[in-house]
Amino acid sequence: VQPPEKPLQAEEWNRLRESFQSPEIFEEVMFNSMVRCNSPIDVAKSLLTHVAKSKGDIAYNLLIKYLALCVQQGQTSEICDMYDIMKIRFRILESGAYNLLIRGLSNSDQWRMALTLLEEVKKIMIPSRTNYESCIKAASRHQEMNLAFELYHEMLAKDLVPTLDVLQAFFDFSRGMKGAELQKELFGILLYLRENQIYPHKTFMRSIKLWFESIPGGNWRGHLTNIKDSGQCPVCNHQLEDSDLTEEEYNNLRERIIRDVIHGTDTFRKTSPQEFEAFQTFVENRLPFDIVIDGLNVSHIKPRKMQCENLFDAVNCLAKENARLLVLGRKHMLINSSNWKRGIMKEMQNKADFFFAENISEDDAFLLYATLRSGKHCKFVTRDFLRDHKACLADSLTRHLFRKWQRGHQISKKMFLSVFIQQPAFCYDCVVQTTGDTWHIPYKDTFEEKYSYRVPRKWLCIQQK
């Protein structure tokens, strides 16, 4: 349906409705179309008036669609009117209406009304991340940074994960502002990035750099750089934190993972306790390994290649250094097939220990167990992110240690042309870090979801002169 370009009279709307194939949903389809085409408000209003006159009432879903159009166009007085109408008509609004009202008002000079609505939402439900972020941005835009941070902390306390967009807004709107408290809050955001292993994208990184350089009397200077393999920053010569855990941290982590993740509630969902016991015995008799390989996972690296050839390339590449390898396989790999050639499998078994699990087993638990039991030096190879296991670890310190251990021990494989390229685990820790008068912030070129092992190679070095 193409919306009309100017307001229509009642009989014109009726004619359009009758010519429509499903007249009973005409208004709904027409409003959807108006939102999509961003129709003039007076055209939408003339349809709303027509519905009110002909039916004596306007359905909730049509009011919401009209409200969405007003928000899209920043029609503040219309948004306020709609709020008044809806409050009289409906005792409680649902989250969709509140999202639109808060978003629309927070982008206007009536932004404080959005805060009032946020309070209203809190009485009936947990506000959404969008509700909070709209209000935070409005407060920041009007330089009310204390209020913005108050809302931000409230949001974190409700376990709502802020978007990078709102975190960037804090740095954008605080530029050039004085105040030790404000500085402390912004440093807190950088530590939040560290704690959650979040890598800002290039535009966010630039906002951080500009904010530091704008601090009155701060004398901060930022430079973009690549950290040397040794972990030294070429700009300030500072040595980055070691990616290795201390003996105590490692033992602590190993105990927690073996207790919470491996013997926790979820391990045996896809494997039997008998099989896992057999695996433990197998590992204990052959310890320690240098590298543990998720065989099935690695066998899919190059889709056009036979699976056993992919795995063979990996084993060959890693066995060169006389490393002791453990490959976690599946029983179906032992049946001669188009993807699993018996001869190649035999040759691989001369170079590495293999454990073949049932075809339904989940091998993350096997991988973690064998790697952690082998000791601090042992690395592992998988393209998985082991996200689920982080979720099983109850406290943030253990999660932090797990991520740090993972960054230092997970070798990711990238196939480049026909060569097997090994991306080493770094000797320095790839997270935001500070010494007080320096900050080192790893960043990504593009905006993307964060994955545990895809660590950025680019860094922002900020130092106080």
Stockholm file with secondary structure:
# STOCKHOLM 1.0

chainA/1-465         VQPPEKPLQAEEWNRLRESFQSPEIFEEVMFNSMVRCNSPIDVAKSLLTHVAKSKGDIAYNLLIKYLALCVQQGQTSEICDMYDIMKIRFRILESGAYNLLIRGLSNSDQWRMALTLLEEVKKIMIPSRTNYESCIKAASRHQEMNLAFELYHEMLAKDLVPTLDVLQAFFDFSRGMKGAELQKELFGILLYLRENQIYPHKTFMRSIKLWFESIPGGNWRGHLTNIKDSGQCPVCNHQLEDSDLTEEEYNNLRERIIRDVIHGTDTFRKTSPQEFEAFQTFVENRLPFDIVIDGLNVSHIKPRKMQCENLFDAVNCLAKENARLLVLGRKHMLINSSNWKRGIMKEMQNKADFFFAENISEDDAFLLYATLRSGKHCKFVTRDFLRDHKACLADSLTRHLFRKWQRGHQISKKMFLSVFIQQPAFCYDCVVQTTGDTWHIPYKDTFEEKYSYRVPRKWLCIQQK
#=GR chainA/1-465 SS CCCCSSCCCHHHHHHHHHHSSSGGGHHHHHHHHHHHHTCCHHHHHHHHHHHHHHHSSCCHHHHHHHHHHHHHTTCHHHHHHHHHHHHHHCSSCCHHHHHHHHHHHHTSTTHHHHHHHHHHHHHHSCCCHHHHHHHHHHHHHTTCHHHHHHHHHHHHHTTCCCCHHHHHHHHHHTTTCCCHHHHHHHHHHHHHHHHTTCCCBHHHHHHHHHHHHHSTTCCEEEEEEECCTTSBCTTTCCBCCBSSCCHHHHHHHHHHIIIIIISSSSGGGSSCHHHHHHHHHHHHHHCCCSEEEEHHHHTTSSTTSCHHHHHHHHHHHHHTTTCCEEEEEEGGGGSCCSSSCHHHHHHHHTTSEEEEECTTCCCHHHHHHHHHHHCTTCEEECSCCCHHHHHHCCSHHHHHHHHHHHHHHEEEEEEETTEEEEECCCSBCCSCEECSSEEEEEEBSSCCCCCSSCCCSEEEEEEEC
#=GC SS_cons         CCCCSSCCCHHHHHHHHHHSSSGGGHHHHHHHHHHHHTCCHHHHHHHHHHHHHHHSSCCHHHHHHHHHHHHHTTCHHHHHHHHHHHHHHCSSCCHHHHHHHHHHHHTSTTHHHHHHHHHHHHHHSCCCHHHHHHHHHHHHHTTCHHHHHHHHHHHHHTTCCCCHHHHHHHHHHTTTCCCHHHHHHHHHHHHHHHHTTCCCBHHHHHHHHHHHHHSTTCCEEEEEEECCTTSBCTTTCCBCCBSSCCHHHHHHHHHHIIIIIISSSSGGGSSCHHHHHHHHHHHHHHCCCSEEEEHHHHTTSSTTSCHHHHHHHHHHHHHTTTCCEEEEEEGGGGSCCSSSCHHHHHHHHTTSEEEEECTTCCCHHHHHHHHHHHCTTCEEECSCCCHHHHHHCCSHHHHHHHHHHHHHHEEEEEEETTEEEEECCCSBCCSCEECSSEEEEEEBSSCCCCCSSCCCSEEEEEEEC
//
